[in-house]
Amino acid sequence: MKENIRNLYYYAKFGYDDFRSWAEKDLAQFLFFDFIDDSKKTGGFISLGESSFENIKQSVQKYRKHQFFIDVLDKIFFRLCLRQKELGKEKILFQWIKSPNIILSARQHYSTGLILRGKKERFFAIFNFMGYVALTDLGFYLQKYLTERKIGYLYELLDKIEERLRAINPQYLVLWNDSFPLERSLILVCKKLGICTIDIQPGLYSSYTLLDGKVADYKLVWGEYVKDIFVKQNIRKPEDIYVLGYPYSLGGTRPVYKKNKNYTVCYLGQDYEFFNKELLEIKVDTVKKIADFCNKTGLRFMYRPHSGEDIGLLHKKIPDVFFVPAKEKLIDTIENADIFISFDSTSLVEAALSHKLSLQLLSYPVETDNFERLGACHKTFQKTEELEDYFSNLFRDPESIQKPNWKINNYYMETSYNPGKRFLEILFEIKKKKSNLD
């Protein structure tokens, strides 16, 4: 492994068993500044790290607003997590619930709880009567360190995490990223306590922007394509990476035959301007051009915003564009529209998997993968004008819209696995590997 790549193997030289022995610059680098440094290398994400740390401040403010109620609820479910020490079952803690299928499958064989930070996970835990360990209150220590740069705040953060993990005593911690400060803190404490950490790929990865997957014990990816990227870039050893496959439920919608070009085009927004403000005007210009073209040709157009976008600002910038209602689920949007366009959104591939015509438009000056070449969407375009020409010819063959001839490249994204079953298979392999090492 190359020494200048700060990953699992690089930090091992400082000793994972005692974080207090680390120099402050190394500890802060591991917890905070790896993410900032990596984000600056990606070109388009010049303020990604700083923007993410602004989220820490906002999270602390939200917590304090409802602190009394949240603390009462968290104490109840923490006690539930303590009691869920079922005889003969190992314990797994999951952070976040991007794939409930995996968590509920694991629950059949393991004592299962959640590590959570927000309301979505709370609702999931309450609905499934599942104990959890809350970290909502710990954002305070992250914020204080960022403003005062006193290492004592980092020690307090890590000590409190250690106290809670010792009380639960899990054998595994499953995360959906290993790059943000709180996740890095969890991993560092798990290293000290001998808890195995597993990081699952949360969304599409580009070969140009690997900000995640560098320090957890094991990495679970969607396909061999991403595994090869990690290995070729000397970020991970191949034996530490497993192909989980696509972890979410596949869409089952089918195209509806329509007459007289009565099709709906949906642009899937992304929050790139959150990381680089200069990209906002590019988005606005792109959406305006596509919306105008659709209006001229009798196509309905709608915009589905990303959760991180400033909706109020976008309404001012593109007032004549119809926005998908904020509470509408992605699966409903995919059902309602016929043609989908985006830069490199995971939702674009999900639309393709749901048998909808999916088109990539490389409108941002940000390096990303060509989905068409990878077999992840139907076609990729470099310019809006190319997309308009494609539309002009498209309606001569309505079958290409109603029954697009396309199949996902399983090298890029494995879709043949049941995610819950596959996760348990991987966990069994990891257990065998750990037993051999012991």
N, C-alpha and C positions, 0 to 999 in steps of 0.2 A: 504493500500500500504506500502511496506517495505521502511523504511527511507533511506536505503543505495542505492536504485535504483534511479539514477538521471533521472527523467522524468518530464512530464508536471506537475504532482502534487507536486513533490519534489521542483521544482523551484517556485511554486506559493507562498511559504512562504516568498520569498524575495520581492514579489510585482511586478507584471508585468506592473503596470501602470507608473512606473518611473525607468528606467534602471540606471539613475545616482545615485540612492540611494543604488545600489548594491555595495558590496565590490569588489575591482578589481579582487581578486582571484575567486569570484563567477561568475562575468561577463565573465572573460577569460575562466573559466571552461565551462560555457554554450556555448560560441561561438566557442571555439577551442578544448579544451582538453578532453571533453567528448568523442569525436571521437577517439582521440589518445588512451585514456585509454581503451575504448571498443575494439578497434582493437587489442590491445595487449593481450586481454583475449581470442582471437580466435585461438591462437597457430600459425597457418601458416602465419598470416598476421602481422608479427612482426614489419614491417616498413610501414604499411598502412597509418597511420596518417602523418608521415614525408614525404612519397612519394606524398600524396595528397597536402601537403603544397608546395611542389616543383612545382606542377601544378599552384599554385597561382602566383608564380614568373614568370613562363613561359607565363601565360595569360597576365600579366602586360607588358612583353616584346613584345608580339604580338600586344597588343593594341597600344603601343607607336609607333610601326613601321608604323601603318596605322591610326594614331590618327586623323589627319585632316579630312580625308574622312569619317571615322566612326562617328565623332562628328557631321558633317553636316547632315549625314543620320539620326542619332539618334534624332536630334532636330526636323527634319521634322515629323518623325513618333511619337514623343512624343506629338507634337501639334495635330496630328491626334487623338491620344488617348485622349487628353483633349477635343476634339470636339465631341467624340463619347458618349456624355451623352444623350442618347436617352430618350425622355420623358416617364416616367412610367416604365423604365427598370432598374433593379439593375445591378451593374457592377461586372464582374469577371475578375481577372487577372490570367492568366495561366503562370507558369514557365515551359519552355521547351515544346516540341511538340511530345513526345513519342507516343501519341495517337491522331492524328489529328481528328479522328472521334468524340472524346469527345468534343474537342474545337469547331468544326464546328456545332455540335449538340447544344451546349450551346449558340452559336452565334444566333440561331434562336429565343431564348427567353430572352437573356440577352445582355447587352452591354458588349462586350468582347474585352480584350486587352491582351498583352503578357508582361511578365517580362523576359528579356533575357540577356544572357551573351555571346553568340557565334553566328557564321555565319549561322548555320542551322536555328535557330529561326528567324534571320533577313530575310533570303530567304523566309521562310514560311510567315512571316508578310508582306513582300513586295508583294509576289505572291497573297496573299489573301486581300491585302490592309487593313491591320489590324494595328491599333496603338499599340505602345509598349513603355515600360519604360526600358531603358538600364541601366545596372549596370556594364558595362564593365570597366569603369574608376575607380570603387571603390575597385578593387583588390589592388590598391596602398596602401590603409589604412590597409588592412590585412597584406600585406607584411611588412609595416613599423612597425606594432605592433610586428610581429614575430621576427624582427631583433632588435628593440630597447626597447620593453616591456614598452611602455609609454601608459597609459590608454587614454590619449587625442586622440590618433588615433582611438580608438574604439568609443569614443563619436562623433568624426567627421564622421565616417562611419555611425553610427546610425542616426545622425542628417540629413545627406544627404538623406538617405533612407526615413526618416520621411517626409522630404520636398517634395520628389517626390510622395510618397503615398498620402499625404494630397492634392496635386494638382489633383490627379486622383480620389481620394475618392471612392475606390472600397468597396463593401460589402464582397467580398470573394477573397481569394488568394489560388490558387491550385498549389501545389508543387509536384515534383517527388522525393524528399528526404527532410528530415528535420534534417540532421546530419552535413552537411558541414557548414563552417563559414558564408558564405554569406546567405545561407538559414536560418540559426539560427538567423542571424541579421534581416532578413525580418520578421521572426516570432515574434521576440521580439518587433519590432516596431508595427507590427499588433496587438499584445496584448495591447499595449499602446493606439492604436487608435480604438480599438474595431472591428477590421477586422477579420472575421472568417477565420481560416487557415485549409486547407484540404490537407493531404499528401497521394498521391496514390502510392501503391507498384510499384516500377519501374521494378523489375525483380524477379527471384526466390529467396525466402528466405529459409535459412536452420535454423532448430531449434537451431543450434550451433552458428550462426553468425547473430544476430539481431543488426545491427548497425544503424538502421533507424526506424522511426515511433514513437519516444518517446515524442516529444514536440509539434507537431501540435495539433490543437483542435480536429480534427477528422482524423482517419486513414481508408483508403479504401484499401481492400485487394482482392486477386484473388480467395480465397476460405475459407471455414470454418476452414481448417487446420491451416492457418496462424493466423486467428483470435484467435483460441484456444491457440496457442503458446503465443501470447501477453498477453492473460488473465491469463494463467497458470503460466507464469513467472512474474506476478504482474507488468507488464509494462503499460498496459492500462486497463481501465474499459470496459466491454463488450458493454455498451451503446455508447461508443465513436468510435466503429469500425463497419464498414459496408462492406458487401461482394459486391464488384463491379463486380467480375468475370474477366476473361481474357480480358484486355483492347485493344488488338491489333486485326487486321484483321486475321482471321484464314486462314491458307493455304488451297488452293483448288487443289493442284497437285494430280495426280493419278499415281500409279506405271506403268512403261512401261515394257511390257514383253520382256525379252531378252533371247537369246540363248547362249549356250556354256559359261555360267558363265561370260558373258561380263558385270560384274557389277562394279560400281564405289563406293569405300569406301572413306568417307570424315571424317577426324578428325577435330573437332571444337575446335580451340585453345582458351585458356584463359590467361589472363595476371597475373597469380599468382606470377611470378618471380618479377613483379614490386613491390610487397609488401614483398617478401621474396626471395632474390637473390639465395638462396640455392635450390630453387625449379626449376630453369632453367634446370639443368642437368637431373632431373627426367623427365621433359617434353621431352627433346631431346632424351633420352634413350627410352622412351615410343613410340614416333613417329617413331624412327628408327626401332624398333622391329616390329611395325604394318606394316610399309612400306615394310620392307624386306619380311615379311610373305605374304603380298599381291602380291609382285613381283614374289615370288616363286609359288604361286597358280594361277597366271594369272589374278589377280584382279587389276584394276586401282586404284591408291591411290592419294588422294590430301589433302592438308592441308589448312584449312580456318583460317587465323590468326585473332585474336582479335584486335580491333583498338588500344589497349594500348600496344601491343607487339612491340618489337624492330625487325622489319622485316629484316633489314640489318644483324643484329647479327644472327638471325635464319637461314638466307640463308647460312651464313658461317658454322654454326653448322650442318645443314642438307642440303648440297648443291644438293643432288640428288633427293630431294622431290619436287614435283610439288605444287606450291602455287596458290591458287585461286586468280585471279587478284584483286588488291586493290579496284577497283571501282565496283566490281560485287556485286549486292544486294543479301541479304540472300535468298530471295524468289527464285532467279535464281539458287543459289547453291543448294538449296533443290530440285529444279526441275532437276538439272543435275546429282545429285548423287543418289544412291540407299540405301546405308547403312551409318549411322552416328554414330560416337563414340565421347564421351567427358567425362569430369569429372563431372561437374554439371552445364553446360552451359544452360541458358534459351533457346538457339537455338536448343539444343537437344530435348527439349519438343516440340518446334515449329515444328521440323522435324517430330516427332511422330504424331502431330496433322495434319500434311500434308500427313499422310498415308505412311510414310517412316520408315523402320526398324531402330530403335534408341536404342543404347546400351551404358550403362554407365560403364566406367572403373575407378575404385577408385584407381588411380595411385599415388595421392599425399598423404603425411602424414598429411592431414588436415581433421578435422571432418566435415562431410556433411551428408545429408540425402540419404538414399537408394531409388533411384527413382523407382525401380521395386516394392518395398514394398508399396510405396505410390501410385502406379498406374500412374506414370508420364513418364515411358518409357517401352520398351519391356523386357529388361533384364539388370541386373547389375552384373558386374564381379569385383572380388577383385584383380586379377592378369592378366597380359598380356597373360600368358600361358593358362589360362582358356578361354580367348577370342579366342585364336588361335584354341583350341580344339572345341569350339563352331562353328567356321567358317568351320572346317574340316567336321563337320556333317551337316552343314547348307544346302549345295548344293544338298543333297539327297532329299530335299524337297523344290524346288524353290518357291512353293506357299508361304512359310513362309517369303520369301523376297518380292515377288511381291504383296502379299495381306496379310500383317502381321495381325494376329488376336489380336487386342488390342483396348481398349477404355479408354479414360482418366477418372480418378477417379474424379468426380465432387466435392467430399469433399476436394480434394487437390486443384483443379482448376476448378472453375465454368465456363462452356463454353456455357451455354444455353442463356445467356443474350446478348442483343445488347448493347455494352458498352456506346454508346451515350445516348440511352434511359434510361439505368440503372443509369447512372450518374445523369440525370435530376430527376429521382425518388428519389435518395438519397438526392439530394440538396433540394428537396421539404420537405423531412422528417426533414432535419436539420433546414430548415426555420421554420417549425412548432415547433420544439423543442426550437429554439431561441425565438419565439413568446411567448411560455408558460413561459419561464424564465423571459422575460421582463414584 
